Amino acid sequence: MFKNFIKILMLSFLFALVFDTSSCLADNNVYSEITNDEKLIQVLDSLNQTVLGQKTRNIIMGDNLSKRPIRILFINISDVSPECSNDEALVCKDHSGNLYILISNEHRNAPVEALNAILSHEVIHQDAVSSKAEELQGWLNETQEWIALKKLNPELNYIPENKYPLVDRLNAIEKMYTSAGDSTKYIYQEIYYNPAYSDLALYSPGYTSIPADSYISDNTSKLYISHSIKRN
């Protein structure tokens, strides 16, 4: 389950280790300010398959609030903080204003297309304020990117269940979306009643609306959620 919010963390020792110049790839790595990880370089190269992927890549390359490239790495999430131990991925910001996307090591072997989808979600979190509406946009990005990539890469439709936790998550969200007639109704129910997001405001800067068919008032009784995302 994603718990996408900005954390101001003292993680310089960790990032210095990961971005040690001794482990850098060739000097012509256009992503040298983003990652030295060969798998993530493959992911970044593959982001040009869709319009949303291209937008995601541009944000990562520096078209974001920090005006700097976003650093990305696989990590043991519990090394960040014990309270993050159950997170699949999160966004951090250091005291110099650099943004980081941290992805659980559990997903290192996931298909590059699944990692494309997760990045399309994570890149929208660029400041210290999040909201349910912002999370909804993130989940929608994941869903639409995954659906588009499955159309372009039909073999993704035949990945067996339980092989990749990230693929299982994306397929579950896709099912919520399509079961609601290609709307965010069930996705928003999952977010609204998820304890991980219970403290988030409804809206945040840049995310000031909820689709009418998805909106839940505080007086609405809890609805049956037909699809849930379970972490193995």
MIDOSE-1310 file (N, C-alpha, C; in nm, 2 decimals, decimal comma, always signed):
residues 232
mfkn	+0,08/-0,12/+0,00/+0,00/+0,00/+0,00/+0,09/+0,12/+0,00; +0,06/+0,22/-0,09/+0,14/+0,33/-0,09/+0,10/+0,43/+0,01; +0,20/+0,50/+0,07/+0,17/+0,60/+0,17/+0,25/+0,73/+0,12; +0,19/+0,79/+0,01/+0,27/+0,89/-0,06/+0,25/+1,03/+0,01
fiki	+0,36/+1,07/+0,08/+0,36/+1,20/+0,13/+0,51/+1,24/+0,14; +0,54/+1,37/+0,15/+0,67/+1,42/+0,16/+0,72/+1,41/+0,30; +0,84/+1,35/+0,32/+0,90/+1,34/+0,45/+1,03/+1,42/+0,44; +1,06/+1,51/+0,54/+1,18/+1,58/+0,55/+1,27/+1,50/+0,64
lmls	+1,37/+1,43/+0,58/+1,45/+1,33/+0,65/+1,60/+1,36/+0,64; +1,67/+1,32/+0,74/+1,82/+1,33/+0,73/+1,87/+1,19/+0,68; +1,88/+1,18/+0,55/+1,92/+1,05/+0,49/+2,05/+1,07/+0,41; +2,13/+1,17/+0,43/+2,24/+1,20/+0,35/+2,34/+1,09/+0,34
flfa	+2,36/+1,02/+0,45/+2,45/+0,91/+0,46/+2,41/+0,80/+0,36; +2,28/+0,77/+0,36/+2,22/+0,67/+0,27/+2,24/+0,70/+0,12; +2,20/+0,83/+0,09/+2,21/+0,87/-0,05/+2,36/+0,88/-0,10; +2,44/+0,92/-0,01/+2,58/+0,93/-0,05/+2,64/+0,79/-0,08
lvfd	+2,59/+0,69/-0,01/+2,64/+0,56/-0,04/+2,59/+0,51/-0,17; +2,46/+0,54/-0,20/+2,40/+0,49/-0,32/+2,46/+0,56/-0,44; +2,48/+0,69/-0,43/+2,53/+0,77/-0,54/+2,68/+0,79/-0,54; +2,75/+0,70/-0,47/+2,90/+0,71/-0,47/+2,95/+0,71/-0,61
tssc	+3,04/+0,80/-0,64/+3,09/+0,81/-0,78/+3,16/+0,69/-0,82; +3,21/+0,61/-0,73/+3,29/+0,49/-0,76/+3,20/+0,38/-0,82; +3,06/+0,40/-0,80/+2,97/+0,30/-0,85/+2,90/+0,35/-0,98; +2,94/+0,47/-1,02/+2,87/+0,53/-1,14/+2,89/+0,45/-1,26
ladn	+2,79/+0,46/-1,35/+2,81/+0,40/-1,48/+2,89/+0,50/-1,57; +2,89/+0,47/-1,70/+2,97/+0,56/-1,79/+2,93/+0,70/-1,78; +3,03/+0,79/-1,81/+3,00/+0,94/-1,80/+2,89/+0,98/-1,89; +2,86/+0,91/-1,99/+2,75/+0,95/-2,08/+2,61/+0,90/-2,03
nvys	+2,60/+0,86/-1,91/+2,47/+0,83/-1,85/+2,39/+0,95/-1,83; +2,29/+0,98/-1,91/+2,21/+1,10/-1,90/+2,13/+1,11/-1,77; +2,13/+1,00/-1,70/+2,05/+0,99/-1,58/+2,14/+0,99/-1,45; +2,27/+1,04/-1,47/+2,36/+1,03/-1,36/+2,32/+1,10/-1,24
eitn	+2,24/+1,21/-1,25/+2,19/+1,28/-1,14/+2,07/+1,22/-1,08; +2,02/+1,12/-1,14/+1,89/+1,05/-1,10/+1,92/+0,91/-1,04; +2,00/+0,83/-1,11/+2,02/+0,70/-1,06/+2,15/+0,64/-1,13; +2,21/+0,55/-1,06/+2,32/+0,47/-1,12/+2,28/+0,32/-1,13
dekl	+2,15/+0,30/-1,10/+2,10/+0,16/-1,10/+2,06/+0,12/-1,25; +2,12/+0,01/-1,30/+2,09/-0,03/-1,43/+1,94/-0,06/-1,46; +1,88/-0,12/-1,36/+1,73/-0,15/-1,38/+1,65/-0,02/-1,39; +1,68/+0,08/-1,31/+1,61/+0,20/-1,31/+1,64/+0,28/-1,44
iqvl	+1,76/+0,27/-1,49/+1,79/+0,33/-1,62/+1,71/+0,27/-1,73; +1,69/+0,14/-1,73/+1,60/+0,08/-1,82/+1,46/+0,13/-1,81; +1,41/+0,15/-1,69/+1,28/+0,20/-1,66/+1,27/+0,34/-1,72; +1,37/+0,43/-1,69/+1,36/+0,56/-1,74/+1,36/+0,57/-1,89
dsln	+1,44/+0,48/-1,96/+1,45/+0,48/-2,10/+1,31/+0,43/-2,16; +1,24/+0,35/-2,09/+1,11/+0,30/-2,14/+0,99/+0,39/-2,12; +1,01/+0,51/-2,05/+0,90/+0,60/-2,02/+0,85/+0,67/-2,14; +0,92/+0,65/-2,26/+0,87/+0,72/-2,38/+0,76/+0,65/-2,45
qtvl	+0,71/+0,54/-2,39/+0,61/+0,46/-2,46/+0,47/+0,53/-2,46; +0,44/+0,61/-2,37/+0,31/+0,68/-2,36/+0,33/+0,83/-2,33; +0,22/+0,90/-2,36/+0,22/+1,05/-2,33/+0,24/+1,07/-2,18; +0,17/+0,99/-2,09/+0,19/+1,01/-1,95/+0,33/+0,97/-1,91
gqkt	+0,39/+0,87/-1,97/+0,52/+0,83/-1,94/+0,62/+0,94/-1,97; +0,60/+1,00/-2,09/+0,69/+1,12/-2,13/+0,68/+1,23/-2,03; +0,56/+1,26/-1,98/+0,54/+1,36/-1,88/+0,61/+1,33/-1,75; +0,60/+1,20/-1,71/+0,66/+1,15/-1,59/+0,81/+1,17/-1,60
rnii	+0,87/+1,13/-1,72/+1,01/+1,14/-1,74/+1,06/+1,29/-1,73; +0,98/+1,38/-1,79/+1,02/+1,52/-1,78/+1,02/+1,57/-1,64; +0,92/+1,53/-1,56/+0,92/+1,57/-1,42/+1,04/+1,52/-1,35; +1,07/+1,39/-1,37/+1,19/+1,33/-1,31/+1,32/+1,41/-1,35
mgdn	+1,33/+1,45/-1,47/+1,45/+1,51/-1,52/+1,46/+1,66/-1,47; +1,36/+1,71/-1,41/+1,37/+1,85/-1,35/+1,26/+1,94/-1,37; +1,15/+1,90/-1,44/+1,04/+1,98/-1,46/+0,94/+1,96/-1,34; +0,99/+2,01/-1,22/+0,91/+1,99/-1,10/+0,94/+2,11/-1,01
lskr	+0,87/+2,11/-0,89/+0,88/+2,23/-0,81/+1,02/+2,25/-0,76; +1,11/+2,15/-0,75/+1,24/+2,17/-0,70/+1,33/+2,22/-0,81; +1,29/+2,21/-0,94/+1,37/+2,25/-1,05/+1,50/+2,17/-1,07; +1,50/+2,05/-1,01/+1,62/+1,96/-1,01/+1,57/+1,82/-1,04
piri	+1,66/+1,74/-1,09/+1,63/+1,60/-1,12/+1,59/+1,53/-0,99; +1,49/+1,44/-1,00/+1,45/+1,36/-0,88/+1,53/+1,24/-0,88; +1,60/+1,21/-0,76/+1,68/+1,09/-0,75/+1,59/+0,97/-0,71; +1,62/+0,86/-0,78/+1,54/+0,74/-0,76/+1,63/+0,63/-0,72
lfin	+1,58/+0,55/-0,62/+1,66/+0,43/-0,58/+1,57/+0,32/-0,52; +1,62/+0,20/-0,53/+1,56/+0,09/-0,46/+1,62/+0,09/-0,32; +1,54/+0,06/-0,22/+1,59/+0,06/-0,08/+1,51/-0,03/+0,01; +1,57/-0,07/+0,11/+1,49/-0,13/+0,22/+1,42/-0,02/+0,29
isdv	+1,29/-0,01/+0,27/+1,21/+0,10/+0,32/+1,22/+0,11/+0,47; +1,23/+0,01/+0,54/+1,24/+0,02/+0,69/+1,37/+0,09/+0,73; +1,47/+0,10/+0,64/+1,59/+0,18/+0,68/+1,56/+0,33/+0,69; +1,45/+0,37/+0,62/+1,42/+0,51/+0,63/+1,36/+0,54/+0,77
spec	+1,26/+0,46/+0,81/+1,20/+0,48/+0,94/+1,12/+0,36/+0,97; +1,11/+0,31/+1,09/+1,03/+0,20/+1,12/+0,88/+0,22/+1,08; +0,83/+0,34/+1,09/+0,69/+0,36/+1,05/+0,67/+0,35/+0,90; +0,77/+0,34/+0,83/+0,76/+0,32/+0,68/+0,78/+0,18/+0,64
snde	+0,79/+0,09/+0,73/+0,83/-0,05/+0,70/+0,73/-0,12/+0,61; +0,60/-0,08/+0,61/+0,50/-0,14/+0,53/+0,47/-0,07/+0,40; +0,55/+0,04/+0,37/+0,53/+0,11/+0,25/+0,59/+0,04/+0,13; +0,53/+0,06/+0,02/+0,59/+0,00/-0,11/+0,68/+0,10/-0,17
alvc	+0,65/+0,23/-0,16/+0,73/+0,34/-0,22/+0,69/+0,47/-0,15; +0,78/+0,56/-0,15/+0,75/+0,69/-0,09/+0,84/+0,80/-0,15; +0,80/+0,92/-0,13/+0,88/+1,04/-0,17/+0,94/+1,11/-0,05; +1,07/+1,15/-0,06/+1,13/+1,22/+0,05/+1,19/+1,35/-0,01
kdhs	+1,22/+1,44/+0,08/+1,28/+1,56/+0,05/+1,39/+1,59/+0,15; +1,51/+1,62/+0,11/+1,62/+1,65/+0,20/+1,62/+1,80/+0,24; +1,72/+1,83/+0,33/+1,72/+1,97/+0,37/+1,78/+2,07/+0,27; +1,83/+2,01/+0,16/+1,88/+2,10/+0,05/+1,77/+2,11/-0,06
gnly	+1,65/+2,05/-0,04/+1,54/+2,07/-0,13/+1,54/+1,96/-0,24; +1,63/+1,86/-0,24/+1,63/+1,76/-0,34/+1,52/+1,66/-0,31; +1,45/+1,61/-0,42/+1,34/+1,51/-0,41/+1,40/+1,38/-0,44; +1,35/+1,28/-0,37/+1,39/+1,14/-0,39/+1,26/+1,05/-0,40
ilis	+1,26/+0,96/-0,49/+1,16/+0,85/-0,49/+1,23/+0,73/-0,45; +1,18/+0,67/-0,34/+1,23/+0,55/-0,28/+1,14/+0,43/-0,31; +1,19/+0,33/-0,37/+1,10/+0,21/-0,41/+1,15/+0,09/-0,33; +1,06/+0,02/-0,28/+1,10/-0,10/-0,20/+1,18/-0,20/-0,28
nehr	+1,28/-0,25/-0,22/+1,36/-0,35/-0,29/+1,28/-0,47/-0,34; +1,17/-0,49/-0,27/+1,08/-0,60/-0,31/+1,04/-0,59/-0,46; +1,04/-0,47/-0,51/+1,00/-0,45/-0,65/+1,11/-0,44/-0,75; +1,23/-0,47/-0,71/+1,34/-0,46/-0,80/+1,33/-0,55/-0,93
napv	+1,27/-0,67/-0,91/+1,25/-0,76/-1,03/+1,12/-0,74/-1,10; +1,04/-0,64/-1,06/+0,91/-0,62/-1,13/+0,94/-0,58/-1,28; +0,84/-0,60/-1,37/+0,86/-0,55/-1,51/+0,88/-0,40/-1,51; +0,96/-0,36/-1,61/+0,99/-0,21/-1,62/+0,86/-0,14/-1,63
ealn	+0,76/-0,20/-1,70/+0,63/-0,13/-1,72/+0,56/-0,10/-1,59; +0,57/-0,20/-1,50/+0,50/-0,18/-1,37/+0,57/-0,07/-1,29; +0,70/-0,06/-1,31/+0,78/+0,05/-1,24/+0,75/+0,18/-1,31; +0,72/+0,18/-1,44/+0,68/+0,31/-1,50/+0,55/+0,36/-1,44
ails	+0,46/+0,27/-1,41/+0,33/+0,30/-1,35/+0,35/+0,36/-1,21; +0,43/+0,30/-1,13/+0,45/+0,35/-1,00/+0,52/+0,49/-1,00; +0,61/+0,51/-1,10/+0,67/+0,64/-1,11/+0,57/+0,75/-1,15; +0,47/+0,71/-1,24/+0,37/+0,81/-1,28/+0,29/+0,86/-1,16
hevi	+0,28/+0,77/-1,06/+0,21/+0,81/-0,93/+0,30/+0,90/-0,85; +0,42/+0,85/-0,82/+0,51/+0,92/-0,73/+0,55/+1,06/-0,76; +0,56/+1,08/-0,89/+0,61/+1,21/-0,94/+0,52/+1,33/-0,90; +0,39/+1,30/-0,88/+0,30/+1,41/-0,85/+0,32/+1,47/-0,71
hqda	+0,39/+1,39/-0,62/+0,41/+1,44/-0,48/+0,54/+1,52/-0,48; +0,53/+1,65/-0,48/+0,65/+1,73/-0,49/+0,66/+1,84/-0,38; +0,56/+1,84/-0,29/+0,57/+1,94/-0,18/+0,53/+1,87/-0,05; +0,52/+1,95/+0,06/+0,50/+1,89/+0,19/+0,35/+1,87/+0,22
vssk	+0,26/+1,90/+0,13/+0,12/+1,90/+0,15/+0,06/+1,79/+0,05; -0,01/+1,69/+0,11/-0,08/+1,60/+0,03/-0,23/+1,60/+0,06; -0,31/+1,52/-0,01/-0,45/+1,52/+0,02/-0,51/+1,40/-0,05; -0,63/+1,37/-0,01/-0,70/+1,26/-0,07/-0,72/+1,28/-0,22
aeel	-0,75/+1,40/-0,26/-0,76/+1,43/-0,41/-0,63/+1,41/-0,48; -0,52/+1,44/-0,42/-0,39/+1,42/-0,48/-0,36/+1,27/-0,49; -0,39/+1,19/-0,38/-0,37/+1,05/-0,39/-0,46/+0,99/-0,50; -0,58/+1,04/-0,52/-0,67/+0,99/-0,62/-0,60/+1,01/-0,76
qgwl	-0,54/+1,13/-0,78/-0,48/+1,15/-0,91/-0,36/+1,06/-0,93; -0,28/+1,03/-0,82/-0,17/+0,94/-0,83/-0,22/+0,80/-0,86; -0,32/+0,75/-0,80/-0,37/+0,61/-0,83/-0,43/+0,61/-0,97; -0,49/+0,72/-1,01/-0,55/+0,72/-1,15/-0,43/+0,72/-1,25
netq	-0,32/+0,79/-1,22/-0,21/+0,79/-1,31/-0,16/+0,64/-1,33; -0,14/+0,58/-1,21/-0,10/+0,44/-1,22/-0,19/+0,35/-1,30; -0,31/+0,36/-1,28/-0,41/+0,28/-1,35/-0,41/+0,31/-1,50; -0,41/+0,43/-1,54/-0,42/+0,46/-1,68/-0,28/+0,43/-1,75
ewia	-0,17/+0,45/-1,68/-0,04/+0,41/-1,74/-0,03/+0,26/-1,76; -0,08/+0,19/-1,66/-0,07/+0,04/-1,66/-0,16/-0,01/-1,78; -0,28/+0,04/-1,79/-0,37/+0,00/-1,90/-0,31/+0,02/-2,03; -0,25/+0,14/-2,05/-0,19/+0,18/-2,18/-0,07/+0,09/-2,21
lkkl	+0,01/+0,06/-2,11/+0,13/-0,02/-2,13/+0,09/-0,17/-2,16; -0,02/-0,22/-2,10/-0,06/-0,35/-2,13/-0,11/-0,36/-2,27; -0,17/-0,26/-2,33/-0,21/-0,26/-2,46/-0,09/-0,26/-2,56; +0,01/-0,19/-2,52/+0,13/-0,19/-2,60/+0,22/-0,31/-2,59
npel	+0,21/-0,38/-2,47/+0,29/-0,49/-2,44/+0,19/-0,60/-2,39; +0,13/-0,67/-2,48/+0,02/-0,77/-2,44/+0,07/-0,88/-2,35; +0,20/-0,91/-2,35/+0,25/-1,02/-2,26/+0,23/-0,98/-2,12; +0,21/-0,86/-2,08/+0,19/-0,82/-1,94/+0,05/-0,87/-1,89
nyip	-0,04/-0,91/-1,98/-0,17/-0,96/-1,94/-0,16/-1,10/-1,90; -0,04/-1,17/-1,92/-0,03/-1,31/-1,89/+0,06/-1,34/-1,77; +0,10/-1,24/-1,70/+0,18/-1,26/-1,58/+0,10/-1,32/-1,47; +0,14/-1,44/-1,42/+0,06/-1,51/-1,32/+0,05/-1,43/-1,19
enky	-0,06/-1,45/-1,12/-0,09/-1,38/-0,99/+0,02/-1,43/-0,89; +0,06/-1,34/-0,81/+0,15/-1,36/-0,70/+0,30/-1,37/-0,74; +0,32/-1,34/-0,87/+0,46/-1,35/-0,92/+0,53/-1,22/-0,88; +0,46/-1,10/-0,90/+0,52/-0,97/-0,87/+0,42/-0,89/-0,79
plvd	+0,44/-0,86/-0,66/+0,35/-0,79/-0,58/+0,30/-0,65/-0,65; +0,39/-0,59/-0,72/+0,36/-0,46/-0,78/+0,26/-0,48/-0,89; +0,27/-0,59/-0,97/+0,18/-0,62/-1,08/+0,04/-0,65/-1,02; +0,04/-0,73/-0,91/-0,09/-0,76/-0,84/-0,16/-0,64/-0,80
rlna	-0,08/-0,54/-0,75/-0,14/-0,41/-0,70/-0,20/-0,34/-0,82; -0,13/-0,33/-0,93/-0,17/-0,26/-1,05/-0,30/-0,32/-1,11; -0,30/-0,46/-1,11/-0,41/-0,53/-1,17/-0,54/-0,51/-1,08; -0,52/-0,50/-0,95/-0,63/-0,47/-0,86/-0,68/-0,33/-0,88
iekm	-0,60/-0,24/-0,89/-0,65/-0,10/-0,91/-0,72/-0,09/-1,05; -0,66/-0,15/-1,15/-0,72/-0,16/-1,28/-0,86/-0,21/-1,27; -0,88/-0,32/-1,20/-1,01/-0,38/-1,18/-1,11/-0,29/-1,11; -1,06/-0,22/-1,01/-1,15/-0,11/-0,95/-1,20/-0,01/-1,06
ytsa	-1,11/+0,03/-1,14/-1,13/+0,13/-1,24/-1,23/+0,08/-1,34; -1,20/-0,03/-1,40/-1,29/-0,08/-1,51/-1,43/-0,13/-1,45; -1,43/-0,18/-1,33/-1,56/-0,22/-1,27/-1,65/-0,11/-1,24; -1,59/+0,01/-1,23/-1,67/+0,13/-1,21/-1,70/+0,21/-1,34
gdst	-1,68/+0,14/-1,45/-1,71/+0,20/-1,58/-1,61/+0,30/-1,62; -1,48/+0,27/-1,59/-1,37/+0,36/-1,62/-1,38/+0,49/-1,54; -1,42/+0,48/-1,42/-1,43/+0,59/-1,33/-1,35/+0,56/-1,20; -1,33/+0,67/-1,12/-1,25/+0,65/-1,00/-1,33/+0,62/-0,88
kyiy	-1,46/+0,58/-0,89/-1,55/+0,56/-0,78/-1,49/+0,46/-0,68; -1,45/+0,34/-0,72/-1,41/+0,24/-0,63/-1,27/+0,27/-0,58; -1,19/+0,34/-0,66/-1,05/+0,37/-0,62/-1,06/+0,48/-0,51; -1,15/+0,57/-0,52/-1,16/+0,67/-0,42/-1,21/+0,61/-0,29
qeiy	-1,30/+0,52/-0,30/-1,35/+0,45/-0,17/-1,23/+0,38/-0,10; -1,14/+0,32/-0,18/-1,03/+0,25/-0,12/-0,94/+0,36/-0,05; -0,92/+0,47/-0,11/-0,84/+0,58/-0,05/-0,91/+0,64/+0,07; -1,03/+0,67/+0,06/-1,11/+0,74/+0,16/-1,11/+0,66/+0,29
ynpa	-1,13/+0,53/+0,28/-1,14/+0,45/+0,40/-1,01/+0,38/+0,44; -0,90/+0,41/+0,37/-0,77/+0,36/+0,41/-0,71/+0,43/+0,52; -0,68/+0,36/+0,63/-0,62/+0,43/+0,75/-0,49/+0,51/+0,72; -0,42/+0,46/+0,62/-0,29/+0,53/+0,58/-0,32/+0,67/+0,54
ysdl	-0,44/+0,70/+0,49/-0,47/+0,84/+0,44/-0,57/+0,91/+0,52; -0,60/+0,86/+0,64/-0,71/+0,91/+0,72/-0,68/+1,06/+0,77; -0,55/+1,09/+0,78/-0,52/+1,23/+0,83/-0,51/+1,33/+0,72; -0,52/+1,29/+0,60/-0,50/+1,38/+0,49/-0,63/+1,46/+0,47
alys	-0,61/+1,59/+0,44/-0,72/+1,68/+0,40/-0,78/+1,63/+0,27; -0,90/+1,68/+0,24/-0,96/+1,64/+0,12/-0,89/+1,70/-0,01; -0,84/+1,82/+0,00/-0,78/+1,89/-0,11/-0,64/+1,94/-0,07; -0,56/+1,97/-0,17/-0,43/+2,03/-0,15/-0,40/+2,12/-0,27
pgyt	-0,30/+2,20/-0,27/-0,27/+2,29/-0,38/-0,25/+2,21/-0,51; -0,33/+2,25/-0,61/-0,32/+2,18/-0,74/-0,42/+2,06/-0,75; -0,48/+2,02/-0,64/-0,57/+1,91/-0,64/-0,69/+1,95/-0,56; -0,79/+2,01/-0,63/-0,90/+2,08/-0,56/-1,03/+2,03/-0,60
sipa	-1,04/+1,91/-0,65/-1,17/+1,85/-0,69/-1,17/+1,70/-0,68; -1,28/+1,64/-0,66/-1,31/+1,50/-0,67/-1,42/+1,48/-0,77; -1,40/+1,38/-0,86/-1,51/+1,36/-0,96/-1,64/+1,34/-0,89; -1,75/+1,39/-0,94/-1,88/+1,38/-0,88/-1,92/+1,24/-0,85
dsyi	-1,89/+1,15/-0,94/-1,93/+1,01/-0,92/-1,85/+0,94/-0,82; -1,74/+1,00/-0,77/-1,65/+0,94/-0,67/-1,67/+1,00/-0,53; -1,72/+1,12/-0,52/-1,72/+1,20/-0,40/-1,79/+1,13/-0,29; -1,73/+1,13/-0,17/-1,80/+1,07/-0,05/-1,80/+1,18/+0,06
sdnt	-1,92/+1,21/+0,11/-1,93/+1,31/+0,21/-1,90/+1,25/+0,35; -1,87/+1,33/+0,44/-1,83/+1,28/+0,58/-1,95/+1,21/+0,64; -2,07/+1,24/+0,59/-2,20/+1,18/+0,64/-2,24/+1,05/+0,57; -2,16/+1,01/+0,47/-2,19/+0,89/+0,39/-2,15/+0,77/+0,47
skly	-2,24/+0,67/+0,48/-2,21/+0,55/+0,55/-2,10/+0,47/+0,46; -2,02/+0,39/+0,53/-1,92/+0,32/+0,46/-1,97/+0,23/+0,35; -1,92/+0,24/+0,23/-1,97/+0,16/+0,12/-1,89/+0,03/+0,11; -1,95/-0,07/+0,05/-1,88/-0,20/+0,03/-1,77/-0,18/-0,08
ishs	-1,65/-0,22/-0,04/-1,54/-0,21/-0,14/-1,52/-0,34/-0,20; -1,54/-0,35/-0,32/-1,54/-0,49/-0,39/-1,40/-0,53/-0,42; -1,31/-0,44/-0,42/-1,17/-0,48/-0,46/-1,08/-0,41/-0,36; -0,98/-0,49/-0,30/-0,89/-0,43/-0,21/-0,75/-0,46/-0,25
ikrn	-0,65/-0,39/-0,21/-0,51/-0,41/-0,24/-0,45/-0,47/-0,12; -0,40/-0,59/-0,14/-0,34/-0,66/-0,03/-0,19/-0,68/-0,05; -0,11/-0,65/+0,05/+0,03/-0,67/+0,03/+0,07/-0,81/+0,08; +0,14/-0,88/+0,00/+0,18/-1,02/+0,04/+0,28/-1,01/+0,15
